[in-house]
């Protein structure tokens, strides 16, 4: 049988890590082939070899039965291979349009034909329901919008083999539904799809077959229709996994207010419009409060105001103290821990080691420095403890740079740093985005443990299943306004929650 893609005996070694260990993968033309595995299992590395970002140490690649050499993404594109990356490959000071056409620019009389490029991009955007503003600078758009740009980059090149690396990690449920329709339609047109995902429900809905990797090795390839989610999860992590975390009985202590937000407003400097419009709510000790909403409805600005990153009006009280005018460090040293949405841009210094990243919020305290000099022995011991407790898998231990860790292990490092320092409030933004079921289970258990220990947890998530399963109460934000503040998960369903998110129900609507 002739396959669209064959990866034969692929090996790839990084310092201290055998990322791909003699992997064999064969994918039929027109097939939707899922690639499943824990963070760090070698999925993205394998696909990066196919796309020309890495070179295999051993093994060969065949496309449509012919052996090929792929040394860079241009080679891959010439062979009809495109890839949507989990960690975006975008030029941040270019516009959306410029990013999409970069490398395959249309010309007219030796000049860029931007009018033709714009028409093609907007036609694709409309056809596939990927709403974008072509003139926006990438650094100014949301993570969800950046994902759309990545998808349009691939569609613009009319590739035949389409690699989707965690493409739904920042999408809303209705956007996921639409993307699944798009992918199925592409498959029906004869496109070959490789779909990397940690979301078992999506694999069940979308894929024909699934190959499972664990620690660089192929565990097996199964028919998705006849394999349960529980079976795939166990193949992935090597043990049974709870797909829904048990919250337990919860916190029995005093429900004292930890975070109080009163009439908080954040103004868009360009338009003068309020991105956060008189938000008022309270989060008490021992509860998980989730903020639900369609992406780009003020969540980012609300979090940045509470953490002190951007100015705001109104009042913010942390553990009873008015911290409205206080700096970021003051808030961090007076009870606030923050797990940011973008772990690579805002959570870690990618060139720093695990040791260095572990004390980013505390390097100045007496425990870790003396007379301005870091106590390296103390910091290294602390980092070793975090690696052990949070199961951070790093090939070179504490000296491993953050940039060489998988996404899940980067998230574990941030989680370890933020939860192990003194705090009363945890603000967790998209804390399980892009994580496998094992890592997701771990993160969710940690947040529940915080709640049960009497800490306040403010969870901002686009994953409605996560919101419904973890929350004690749900806030909903729409167009910068808090339209619901006391929704109890057991008393509503996702349809009703979606109505609040869409603005058709809530404090500003008679419904």
N, C-alpha and C positions, 0 to 999 in steps of 0.2 A: 504493500500500500504506500502511495506517495503522500507525505505529510506536508502541510504548509510550513511548519517549523519543527526542526529536530535539534535538540541540545544533547550532545552525546559525550558522556564521561567528563563533564565540566568540573574542574577544580579551580578554586580561587582562595588564596591565602592572604590574610592581612596580619600585621604584627600581633601575635598571640591568639589569633582566631582563624580557624579553617571555616570560612564562610560558606563555601560550596564544596561538598565532599563527594566527588565522582557521581554527579547528578545526571540522570537521563530523563528527558522530558520530550514527549512527542505529541504534537497538536494537529488535529485534522483541519482541513480547510472548511470554513464556515462554522466551526465549532466555537461554543463559548466555554472556555476552559478556565476554571477557577484555580487559583494558587493560594493555598491556605497554610498558615503557620504562625507561630509565636513571633513577636518582635525579636529580630536578631536571628531568625531561622534561616535566612539566606535568600528570601524571595526577591527583595529589591535588588540585591547584588546580582542574582541570576538574570533578572530582567535588564539590569544595567549593562551586563555583558552582551545580551542580545541587542541592546540599543546602541552599543559602542561607547558607553561611558567608561567601562572597565574592559580590560583584556583578560581572558581566562589564562591561568597558568598552564592548564592542560585541557584537552578536549577539542571538539569541533562543532561547528554550526552548519546545518543544512536548511536552505530555504527552497521549498518546492522541489526537494530531492537533490538539489545541487549544493555542494559544499561551498561556503562563502567565507570571506574574511571581513569582519566588521571592526574597524579600528577607531571609528568616531561616529557621532550621530548623523553626519552627512552620508556616510556609507549606508547606515540603517535606513534613512529616508529614501535613498536611491533604490533600495531593495523593497520599498513599500512598507517599512516598519515605522510606526509612530508610537509615542509614549506620553501618557499623562502622568506626571510625577507626583508622588506624595508630598515631597518638599519641593515647592515650586521652583522652576528654573526660569525666572523672570528678571528682566532688567528694571530695577525699581524706579529709575528716573526717566524711563521711557513711557510713552502712552500705551494704553491697551492695544490700539491698532498697530503701533510700531512693534510691540512684542509679538503679536500674532504673525506678522509677515516677516519678521527678522530671519534673514538667511534665504528667503524665497521671494524677494521683492519683485514686483512687476515694474517694468520700465517702458517708457515711451520716448523715443528720440534721445536715448541714453540718460533720461531723467526718471526719477521715481514717479510712477503713475499711482499716486495716492488715491485718486478718485476711483479708479478701477478696484484697487485693493479694498477701499472702504465699502464699495458696493458688494463685493464678494463676501467680506466679513459680515456685513449686516444681513445679507441674504442667508448666510449660514446661521447667524444668531437667531433670525426669525424662524427658520426652518426647524431648528432643534430646540427652540424655546430657551435659549441661553441669553438672557437679557443682559446687555453690557452697554457701557458708555465708552465709545471708541477713543474719546479725547481725554479721558481721565488718566492722570499719572498713576502708575501701578502702586506706588508707595502710599497713595491716598485712598485706595479702595479696600474693601473688606477682604478677609480671607476667603469667604465664599465666592466673591467676585473674582478673585485671583484664580480660584479653581476653574471657573467658567472660561477664563482666558486660556488656561492650559488645555482645556478640552477643545476650544476653538482653534488653537495652534495646530493640533493634530488633524482636525477635520479640514482645515484650510489646505493641508498638504495631500489630501485624498489618499491616505495610506490604506493598504490592504490588510496588514497585520496591526491590530490596535491593542496596545498594552495600557490597561487602566490600573494604576497603582493607588489603591485606596481612594477612588474618585468621589465617593459619597461621604467622606469623613466630615465635610463641612456643610452638607446640604440638608435642607428641611425634608420632612417625609414626602411632601408632594413633589419636591424637586427630585428626590430619589426615585419616586414612581415614574416621573417623566424620563429620567436618565435610563432607567431599566427598559422603558419602551424604546428609547433611542438605540440602546445597545442591541436589543432584540431585532430591531429593524435593520441595523447595520449587518447583523449576522445573517438575516434573511436575504440581504443583498449580496451575500457571499464573502463578507469580511470575516476574518478570523480574529476572535477576541480572546485576549488573556486578561483575566479579571482577578487582581489581587485584592483580597478583602479579609478583614477579621470578623465581618458581620455574617454570621451563619444564616440568618434569615434571608439576607440578600442573595447569598450563594444558592440557597434553596429555591428562591424565586427565579433566578436568572440562569444559572450555569447548567450545562449538560453533564460535564464531568468535573472532578475536583482532584488535584494532586496535593497531597499534604507533605510539608517539609517540617523536620524537627532537627534543630542544631546542625543544619547544613546537609542533611541527608533526606532522601525521599523515603517517606514512611509507606506510602501507597497511593494508588489512583483509584477512585471509586466513582460509581454512577450516582449522581446527586439525587435522582428521583427515588432510589431505593436505599439511601443511607440517611439516618436521622441526624439532626443537629447534635444530639448528645454523643453519637458515635464519632462524628467528625471532630468535635471538641476534644474528646478523649484521645483520638489519634494525634491531634495537634500538640497537646501539652503532656501526654503520657499519664494522665490521671483523670478521674471524673471531675467535672467542673460544674459549679452552681451557676446556671444561666440567669438566675434571679436571686440576688443577695437577700438574705434574711436580716431585717433591721433589728430584730429582738424587741425587748420591752421598752428600751429607751432610757432616757435620763430621768432619775427620780428626785433630783434636787430642786433647788429654787429656780424658777423661771425668770431670772433677773435679765433686764435688757442689756445686751452687749453692743449692738449697733442700732443707733437711732438716726434716721434720716428725715429731716424736716424741710419741706418746700425747696428741695434741691433743684437748681436750674443750671444748665450748661448751654451757653449760646454758641452757635456757629459763627465764627468771626467773619466769614465771607458773606453769608446770607442774612445774618441777624436772627435767624430762626432758632427756636429753642430745641436743641437735640435731646435734652432732658427737661421735662416741663413740670416743675413743682412736685417732684417725687417725694412721697412721705410714706415711711414704713419703719417697722421695728423688727429686729431679729433677737430672740432671747437665747440665753444659755441652754444648751441641750436640745437644739432643734436644727434641722436642715431645712432651710428655706430656699426654694428654687425660683429662679427668674426665667420664665418662658417667654418666647416672642420670636417673630420672624426676624431673621438676621438683618442688622442695620436699622434697628428701630430705637436705638439709644443705649443698648446694653454696654457697648464699648465705652461710651462717654460717662455713663453712670459709674462703672467700675473705676475708670481713671479719675473721676472726681473724688470718690470715696478713698482711693489709695493715695491721692495727692498729686497725681501726675499732671492734671490740668486744673485750672481755676474754676470755681463755681460760686454761685450764691446760694443762700439758704444755710442750714446748719447740719453738721455731722457730729454726732456724739459717739465716742468709743469708750466703753466701760464707764459711762457716766460723765466723761470729760469731753468738753467741746474742743474738737481738734480741727475745726473748719479752716483755720489759718495756718495750721502746722505743716511742716515739711514732710516729705516722704519718710525720711529716716526716723523722725519723731513718731510717726504713726506705726512704723515697723517695730520700734523698740517699746511701744506702749500697747501692744496687744494684737497687731494686725499681721497676718501672714497671707501671702498672695501667690496663687498658682496661675500664671498668666496664660492667655489664649495661645500665643505663639511662643512655644518653648525655645525655639532657636533664636528669634530676634529679641525677645524680652525676658526669657527665663534663664538663659545661660550665656556665658562667654565661651564661644565654641572652641577657641584656641587654648583655653585654660584647661588644666587637668581637673579630674574629679575632686581632688583635694582642694584646689583653689576655688572651684565653683561651690564647694560645700560650705564655705564661710563668707560668701559674697555679702550676706546681710549682717555678718557679725565679726568681720576681720578686725574691727577696731576695739572690741571688748578685751578686757584684761586677760581672759582665758586664752586668747589666741595671739596676743601681741605684747611685746614689752619694749617701751621706748620707741615705738614706731616700727619695730622689726617683728615679722611674723615668727611665731614659735612653730617651726616646721614639724618637729617631732610630735607635738601636741595635735597639730592639724592633721597630720598623716594618720595618727591613731584614731582621731575622730572620723575621718573619711573611711577608714577600714571598718569601723563599727557601722556606719551608714550602709556601706556596700553589703555587709553581712545581713543586717536587719531588713533591708529593703530589697534584697536579692538583685542587686545591680550587677548585670553581667558585663564585665569589662576585661578585655584580653590582657591588658597590662596593669590591671588593678587600679589603685588610686592615681597612678601616673597616666592613665588613659585620658586622652583629651575628650571633651564633651562632644566635639564634632565627629568623632569616630564611633560613638555609641549609636545603637539603633534608637528609633523614635521612642519606643516603650521604655528603654533604659534611661534615656534623657528625661522622660517624664518621672520616672522613679527617683532620679537624682534630685529634681526640683521638689518633689513631694517630700523626700527625706529631709532636705534642707529646711523647708518651710514648716514641717510638722514637728521637727525635733528642737526648734528654738522656742523660747517662751512666747506664748500667744494665747489669746482668748477667742479670736475670730479668724476663720479661714475663708478667704474668698477664692473659690475654685472656678476658673473659667475654662470650659471645654476640657475638663481634666482627663477625660478618657478618649479624646479625639484621636483616631488612628491607632488605638491600642487593640491588641488581640484579646480574646475572651478571658484568658488567664490573667493578663495584666489589668484588664478592666475590672475583673473580680477583685484583684488585689487593691486597686485604687479605691473602689467603692467601699470595700471593707474598712479601709483606713479612714475614709470620711465618716462612715457610720460609727467607728470607734471613737472618733473625735466628738461626735454628737453625744454618744453614750457616756463620755467622760466629762460632759458639761460644757464643752466648747460650742460656739455658735458657728454654723457652716452656711455660707451664702454660695449656692451653686448656680452658675450660669451655664446653661446647656441648651443646645439645639436638638438633643436626642430626647424626644418626648417620652419614650419608654423609660429612660433613665430618670427623667423628671418625675414621672408617675410612680416609679418604684422606690426612689430614695427620699422623696420629700415628705416633710410633716405638713408644710403649707406651701402653696404655690402663689407667687406673684406673677402677673402678666403685664408686659410692657408693649404698648402700641403707639407708634409715632411719638415716642418720648414720654408718654404718660403711663402711669401705673393704673391700668384699667380694672385690675382685680388684685386683691391683696390677701385674701383669706380662703382660697380654694383648697379644699381637702381632697387629696387624691382618691380616697375611697368613695367620695360623694359625686364625682364627675367622671366623664369618659373623655377619650381623646377628641371626639367630635366637638363636644362642648368646649374643651380647652382650645381647639382650633378656632372656634367662633370668637373667643376672647382675643386670640392672637391676631385674627384678621380685622379686629375692630368692630365687628358686627354685634358684639355683646360686651357690656361692661358699664363703667360709671358714666361714660359719655354717650351711651346708647340706651334707648328705652326698652330694648329686648330683655 
